[in-house]
């Protein structure tokens, strides 16, 4: 398997969620654990899972604007101008 940026971007949230789940299970099944350690372990697990959810969200990699030169004129296109061009 070749680790391209796309593959790494796809695998990272799954890896973090798995680590969070392992921590949570380890905390829940550990005998003789104090309340403070139990709370800290579940907090760490929740943080790992929340971080995985944040990384799993899609992101747009489109530029906010583009500039084209036509002769002596510069043409600037923005997402807002593209939406109103058809009117």
N, C-alpha and C positions, 0 to 999 in steps of 0.2 A: 504494500500500500504506500503510495506516494503522499507525503504530507504537504499538500499545497495550502496556501492561506485559506482557501474555501473549506478544505477538509478540517483544518485546525479550528476555524470559526464554527464549524458544525459540531465538532466533538467536544470542545471546551465546556459548553453548558451541561452536556450529559455527564461529563467527568465530575464537574462540581456538584451536580445534583446527587450523583452516586456517593461522593465523599460525604455530603451532608446526611444522606440516608444511613450510611454506615455509622457515622457518629451518633445519630439519633438512636439507632438500634442498640449500639454499644452502651449508651447511657441508660436506656430503658431496661436492659437485661443485666446490668452490673449489680452484683449483690453488695450490700453495705455501702451504698453511695450516700453522701451527705446531701442535704437540700441545696446547698450552695453549688456543689459540683454538678448536681442534676440540672439546676437552673442554667448554669454556665454552659454545660454540654448541649442542652436543647437550644440555647441561644445561638451557640456557634453553628449547630446544625441548621437552624432556621436561616441564619445569615448566609450560609453556603448555598442553600436552596434558593433563597431570594436573589442572590447574585447570579445564579444559573438562569433564573427566569429573566433577569434583566439582560443578560448576554444573549438569550435565545430570541429576543425581539428582533424583528427585521429592521434594517436600516436602509435608507435611500442613499445611494452613493452618487446621486446626480448633482451636478454643480447648481448653484443658486442662479447663475446667469451665464450667458455666453456672449462673446463679442465677435462680430464678423466685420471684416473690412471689404467694402465694395467700392473700388475706385478711391475717391477721396473721402468717402463717407464711412462712418462706423455705425454698425447696426447692433444694438444691444437687445438681447432677448432674455426675459425673466419669466418664471412660471406664471406670474400674474398677467403679463402681457400676452402670453400664449393663450390664456383662457379667454381673454377679451378680444383677441384678433378676429374671431369668427363672427362677431356682431356686425 
